[in-house]
Amino acid sequence: MSRNDFQKEKLYQATMSMTRKMLQEGLISEEEYRQVDTIFLEKYQPGFGTLFSDLSLTSRA
C-alpha cells in the first residue's frame, strides 16, 4: 500500500467513523448514512473501506 493509498484510507475511515456516530445518535437516517458513504467511497476510493462500508448498518440489526 502506497503512502497516498494509506492517506486516502485514513481519511475515509475517519469520515465514516464520525458519520457512524451521527447515525447511532439519531442525527442522520440510514439513507443519509448510505449517501455519505457513497460520496466518500467515490472521493477517497479506499482499498479496505469497501469491505466495511455496510458493517455498521448490519451490526445494528
C-alpha positions, -999 to +999 in steps of 0.1 A: +000+000+000+015+033-010+016+064+013-012+080-008-034+049-006-029+048+032-038+085+035-070+080+015-079+050+036-073+070+068-094+099+056-123+076+046-122+057+078-121+089+099-150+104+080-171+073+082-164+070+120-179+104+125-208+095+102-215+063+121-216+082+154-241+106+139-262+076+128-260+060+162-271+092+179-301+095+155-288+127+139-289+112+104-310+084+089-297+051+074-305+065+040-284+096+047-256+074+060-256+054+027-255+086+007-225+099+027-208+065+023-213+066-015-199+101-018-168+094+002-162+060-014-161+078-047-139+106-033-113+086-015-115+053-033-102+034-002-087-001-006-102-016+025-131+008+030-154-011+007-150-041+029-165-022+059-189+002+041-221-016+054-207-031+085-223-006+109-257-009+094-257-047+096-244-047+132-273-026+144-299-051+135 
